[in-house]
């Protein structure tokens, strides 16, 4: 066994996990003068951010956009030289495929929750609209320390709002079930406003008024030329340029507290470090911290995940007439197989520019609790995607190339009480000097949330707990990027 020795006073930090959270942590640590080793079990960095290619055109095979109105992702992208490559969506006009038709995505809502019934005209039935109007007449609904988004919204505004709009929007972020998802963790601004108002629609209008007063300009979402998957590659390159070490195909097998810091056993490496940041999904984190903190490991083992698959299809543009817009979402209540489709060549100008004769689409399949569909062969997932696309848009042409990307246990679920679980995990971890955790399992599943989690972990190692405390109390809302994932 070889030993990679590092004196504690040299400030060596091992980051376990080379997804965007781990890479962001490594980048921040290096800027603060630490020596950094990143351990990544797979043969690549980036986690759920995966660049790829279809029909000679670069595409994302994982997440495709990031929230631009949070500073973390934009700042990191610029810091690693991608500033000139940031691009907003070419169109943000999306649809909902429901009740047998593509219907325009409503405006004037907060994650599907409207401020007025009229905001959902054309999407809901007359009875559904009338049910929304009863909100101001209902007695106050106490929501306590947390509540499921779907449960609360249905009680105030009716199930149709949840089933036709809230569910597909939240499903696009978490691949989850709106009737299980925590409002406090997934839609924190709505949770806080709802606690302060008797009426949910009044709470939404307050959020909208504050947003209007803030007068935020610029796009809500942003992509990267060549795909968001370019971001982790650029961060990794910057980490290496700053002197950081990234070891691929290196599984961290064991984490042990020593008198001088930490010891990480990874294959034939024994790595000694002053501190460790665990930036893996919850199951891996539970395994690693199990000896040092059985209590934290027990909490981490309760985090559930949803699996899903992305089907990417390339067509000859001349053969593929599509409706206007960036794509559509699909409410589960309609019984379709796909949950969303992105017209990628429409949404991202750089895809269209790379080959104007090629039209790229994405569909997504799979939600929390739906594992059977993902056991099908790739050809079957392509076939059901083509069937639903034909039903929704009339597209009947044969694709020139297809790719299926499976994300098994790809999205952590945030059920009611998630915030309290995160607080308990961090409380247990905080008892172990030189250890911190970060990633999508804690403070939000979007790219800015993962980066914010990483930065807070680095600050925690330096003795500054403000960012960790803020994130634990107020997670980063992960929004849906229009139509698609």
Number of C-alpha atoms within 10 A of each C-alpha: 8 9 11 11 13 15 12 15 10 12 17 24 29 27 27 28 31 27 24 29 31 34 29 26 32 35 27 17 26 19 12 12 12 19 21 26 22 26 25 25 17 15 9 16 26 25 22 19 23 22 21 17 14 18 18 12 20 18 26 24 26 23 22 24 26 24 23 20 16 17 12 19 24 20 14 21 21 14 14 18 13 18 14 10 15 17 19 20 22 15 15 20 17 25 25 24 27 22 14 9 13 19 16 17 20 19 11 17 19 19 21 22 24 25 23 19 22 15 16 24 14 13 24 20 14 11 10 18 22 15 18 26 17 14 22 15 10 13 10 15 15 12 14 7 12 18 22 23 29 24 18 20 25 19 13 24 26 22 18 21 26 26 20 23 26 27 27 30 28 24 25 23 20 29 28 26 24 24 21 16 26 25 29 27 30 31 22 18 19 22 21 15 18 24 17 12 15 18 22 28 25 19 24 24 18 17 20 16 12 11 11 10 9 9 9 10 7 10 13 17 20 22 26 24 21 22 27 26 27 21 26 28 20 18 24 26 16 19 26 17 10 16 13 20 17 24 18 16 14 20 18 23 12 16 20 15 20 11 6 13 20 21 21 22 18 17 14 11 16 17 21 25 28 25 24 28 24 28 32 25 24 25 16 19 21 23 18 22 23 18 15 17 16 15 17 22 23 15 16 25 14 12 20 16 22 21 22 22 23 27 22 26 24 23 19 18 16 10 15 18 14 16 13 12 19 25 29 27 31 27 23 18 14 13 10 18 18 25 28 29 29 25 23 28 25 22 26 26 17 24 21 18 12 14 15 13 12 22 26 27 22 26 31 26 23 24 24 19 12 15 14 8 16 19 10 10 11 16 12 13 24 19 12 17 26 22 17 19 19 13 15 20 17 15 17 14 14 13 19 13 14 18 19 19 15 19 18 14 14 19 23 22 26 28 25 21 17 23 24 15 20 21 17 17 20 20 13 17 20 16 11 14 16 21 25 23 29 30 28 25 25 30 30 29 23 23 27 27 27 28 26 28 32 31 23 24 29 31 19 21 20 12 11 13 15 12 17 25 15 13 20 22 17 18 24 26 22 23 23 21 23 25 29 28 25
